Amino acid sequence: MSKKSYLLPFIFVTSLFFLWGFSYGLLDVLNKHFQETLNITKARSTLLQATYFGAYFILAFPAGMFMNRYGYKKGIIIGLLLFSSGAFLFYPAAQQANFNFFLIAFFVLASGLACLETAANPYITVLGLPEKSAARLNLSQSFNGVGTIIGPLIAAKLFFGEGNSNNLDNVTTVYLIIGIVVLVIAGFFIFIRLPEIRESEIVSSVELDRKPLFKHSNFTTGVIAQFFYVAAQVGIAALFINYCTESGVNITNEKAATLFGVSLILFTAGRFTGTALMRKIRPEKLLTVYALINVALCVIVILKLNWVSIYSLMIVFFFESIMFPTIFALAVKDVGHHTKKASSFLIMSIVGGAIVPFFMGILADKYSTAFAYIIPLICFLIVAWYGKWGCIIKEEISSEKELKVF
């Protein structure tokens, strides 16, 4: 395609990255808001994350199969329509003030996002010159970070601002606007021209390795590491506002939500900084160091040392930023023709974000929110283990032993 023919599709597909980043940014603020407006426990509020990421786990393979058969453009349109439908369901859920209804709305919304994420990354890689694909994908992903920053900052003002903390009016308004905007974007996607691509065009069909996928130890341990990393990331964010408001330094919900927005700025900055550092430092070494730093920071968080602990919790976001893409890249290294299947399992491993935060909520209700952060601490230890030992390919270990003997 010419530059003019792929510029417009690139702009529209990149807008999808912002949409799901913005949606995720709102999610963690709603945890605290629903606790107060719907009178639910911390453990029950984490069902929002369970529903959200559970939808990703359930829809990942069906979405891929649908797009392989009918094309990625139709998959994107279906995803946008589901996204919009889920946002519109917030109106009847708010009218009934029913938390279970909100969970249904979130499941429909997240099902749409699962379709969009399955399609957007491969689309960006083919919308232009192959040698520029990595740069295009990084540019698009930066808008995801922008969305995650803007989401909680808006939510802090609208959900916890004066006169809004005890009602669902602004929540309804925000999601109705989202539903309308997403519906309009779906209309644009119906009429714009997008190249229809197949996975065979993205991943080489050359068999680099005949070894079965699950015989690749860096992959199998990578799925485990990814499960626990996403569990830590989602759990940390889900109870962030609770932690700040219970810290004993007189922080309001609105201020805590603003601090959460600042933390996401640190997350985005960490991603760019980590990418630059990887030019000089091997990814697995940086992953190990960052994970161990977060273990230390979690200890400070658990000790509940007023502002010191709050700042430590915020800094955790900076050091966790590189973990998902780094684990992903190390896990698919040298798996050859299994790359597509390996990628699917790694995407499904984000179900950790649906399961583990619920147990954090139980610990927070029974003991304290600070104590609940022992779970992310354990998760980061597992990530550190993967960076140090789990990601090593067996062939590399054998070669090292031979060199030592020689």
ChimeraX attribute file (.defattr): number of C-alpha atoms within 10 A of each C-alpha:
attribute: neighborCount
match mode: 1-to-1
recipient: residues
	/A:1	11
	/A:2	9
	/A:3	10
	/A:4	8
	/A:5	14
	/A:6	17
	/A:7	13
	/A:8	15
	/A:9	19
	/A:10	20
	/A:11	12
	/A:12	15
	/A:13	22
	/A:14	23
	/A:15	18
	/A:16	24
	/A:17	24
	/A:18	22
	/A:19	24
	/A:20	24
	/A:21	22
	/A:22	23
	/A:23	23
	/A:24	21
	/A:25	27
	/A:26	26
	/A:27	20
	/A:28	27
	/A:29	31
	/A:30	23
	/A:31	26
	/A:32	27
	/A:33	25
	/A:34	24
	/A:35	18
	/A:36	14
	/A:37	15
	/A:38	17
	/A:39	12
	/A:40	15
	/A:41	17
	/A:42	24
	/A:43	21
	/A:44	18
	/A:45	26
	/A:46	30
	/A:47	21
	/A:48	27
	/A:49	28
	/A:50	23
	/A:51	24
	/A:52	27
	/A:53	27
	/A:54	22
	/A:55	23
	/A:56	26
	/A:57	22
	/A:58	14
	/A:59	20
	/A:60	19
	/A:61	18
	/A:62	13
	/A:63	24
	/A:64	20
	/A:65	13
	/A:66	15
	/A:67	22
	/A:68	16
	/A:69	11
	/A:70	12
	/A:71	18
	/A:72	26
	/A:73	22
	/A:74	17
	/A:75	24
	/A:76	27
	/A:77	21
	/A:78	20
	/A:79	27
	/A:80	28
	/A:81	23
	/A:82	25
	/A:83	31
	/A:84	26
	/A:85	21
	/A:86	26
	/A:87	26
	/A:88	21
	/A:89	21
	/A:90	27
	/A:91	20
	/A:92	14
	/A:93	19
	/A:94	18
	/A:95	11
	/A:96	11
	/A:97	17
	/A:98	12
	/A:99	21
	/A:100	12
	/A:101	16
	/A:102	23
	/A:103	21
	/A:104	18
	/A:105	25
	/A:106	26
	/A:107	24
	/A:108	23
	/A:109	28
	/A:110	27
	/A:111	28
	/A:112	28
	/A:113	29
	/A:114	28
	/A:115	28
	/A:116	26
	/A:117	19
	/A:118	23
	/A:119	24
	/A:120	22
	/A:121	17
	/A:122	19
	/A:123	24
	/A:124	23
	/A:125	19
	/A:126	21
	/A:127	24
	/A:128	18
	/A:129	12
	/A:130	10
	/A:131	9
	/A:132	12
	/A:133	17
	/A:134	12
	/A:135	12
	/A:136	20
	/A:137	19
	/A:138	13
	/A:139	13
	/A:140	22
	/A:141	20
	/A:142	18
	/A:143	21
	/A:144	24
	/A:145	22
	/A:146	19
	/A:147	23
	/A:148	27
	/A:149	26
	/A:150	20
	/A:151	24
	/A:152	30
	/A:153	22
	/A:154	19
	/A:155	25
	/A:156	24
	/A:157	18
	/A:158	19
	/A:159	28
	/A:160	24
	/A:161	16
	/A:162	10
	/A:163	9
	/A:164	16
	/A:165	21
	/A:166	15
	/A:167	18
	/A:168	20
	/A:169	15
	/A:170	17
	/A:171	19
	/A:172	20
	/A:173	15
	/A:174	17
	/A:175	20
	/A:176	20
	/A:177	14
	/A:178	20
	/A:179	24
	/A:180	15
	/A:181	14
	/A:182	22
	/A:183	19
	/A:184	14
	/A:185	19
	/A:186	20
	/A:187	14
	/A:188	13
	/A:189	19
	/A:190	13
	/A:191	8
	/A:192	11
	/A:193	13
	/A:194	19
	/A:195	15
	/A:196	14
	/A:197	17
	/A:198	15
	/A:199	13
	/A:200	10
	/A:201	10
	/A:202	13
	/A:203	14
	/A:204	13
	/A:205	13
	/A:206	8
	/A:207	11
	/A:208	12
	/A:209	12
	/A:210	10
	/A:211	13
	/A:212	10
	/A:213	18
	/A:214	13
	/A:215	11
	/A:216	21
	/A:217	17
	/A:218	23
	/A:219	30
	/A:220	19
	/A:221	22
	/A:222	28
	/A:223	24
	/A:224	19
	/A:225	31
	/A:226	30
	/A:227	25
	/A:228	26
	/A:229	28
	/A:230	25
	/A:231	26
	/A:232	26
	/A:233	22
	/A:234	26
	/A:235	28
	/A:236	24
	/A:237	23
	/A:238	27
	/A:239	26
	/A:240	25
	/A:241	27
	/A:242	23
	/A:243	26
	/A:244	28
	/A:245	18
	/A:246	16
	/A:247	19
	/A:248	12
	/A:249	11
	/A:250	11
	/A:251	16
	/A:252	16
	/A:253	22
	/A:254	23
	/A:255	19
	/A:256	22
	/A:257	31
	/A:258	21
	/A:259	22
	/A:260	27
	/A:261	24
	/A:262	19
	/A:263	22
	/A:264	28
	/A:265	19
	/A:266	20
	/A:267	24
	/A:268	24
	/A:269	17
	/A:270	19
	/A:271	21
	/A:272	14
	/A:273	15
	/A:274	23
	/A:275	14
	/A:276	11
	/A:277	13
	/A:278	15
	/A:279	9
	/A:280	9
	/A:281	13
	/A:282	10
	/A:283	20
	/A:284	23
	/A:285	14
	/A:286	22
	/A:287	27
	/A:288	22
	/A:289	15
	/A:290	23
	/A:291	28
	/A:292	20
	/A:293	18
	/A:294	26
	/A:295	21
	/A:296	14
	/A:297	22
	/A:298	26
	/A:299	18
	/A:300	20
	/A:301	29
	/A:302	18
	/A:303	13
	/A:304	20
	/A:305	14
	/A:306	16
	/A:307	14
	/A:308	13
	/A:309	22
	/A:310	21
	/A:311	17
	/A:312	18
	/A:313	26
	/A:314	24
	/A:315	20
	/A:316	24
	/A:317	25
	/A:318	22
	/A:319	25
	/A:320	24
	/A:321	22
	/A:322	23
	/A:323	27
	/A:324	18
	/A:325	12
	/A:326	20
	/A:327	27
	/A:328	19
	/A:329	16
	/A:330	20
	/A:331	29
	/A:332	24
	/A:333	16
	/A:334	16
	/A:335	24
	/A:336	19
	/A:337	19
	/A:338	20
	/A:339	18
	/A:340	16
	/A:341	12
	/A:342	23
	/A:343	17
	/A:344	15
	/A:345	17
	/A:346	23
	/A:347	20
	/A:348	22
	/A:349	24
	/A:350	24
	/A:351	25
	/A:352	26
	/A:353	27
	/A:354	26
	/A:355	21
	/A:356	23
	/A:357	33
	/A:358	23
	/A:359	15
	/A:360	29
	/A:361	25
	/A:362	18
	/A:363	20
	/A:364	21
	/A:365	15
	/A:366	12
	/A:367	11
	/A:368	17
	/A:369	25
	/A:370	25
	/A:371	19
	/A:372	25
	/A:373	28
	/A:374	18
	/A:375	20
	/A:376	25
	/A:377	21
	/A:378	16
	/A:379	25
	/A:380	28
	/A:381	20
	/A:382	22
	/A:383	27
	/A:384	25
	/A:385	18
	/A:386	25
	/A:387	26
	/A:388	16
	/A:389	14
	/A:390	23
	/A:391	23
	/A:392	20
	/A:393	17
	/A:394	14
	/A:395	10
	/A:396	10
	/A:397	10
	/A:398	10
	/A:399	11
	/A:400	12
	/A:401	11
	/A:402	10
	/A:403	8
	/A:404	7
	/A:405	7
	/A:406	6
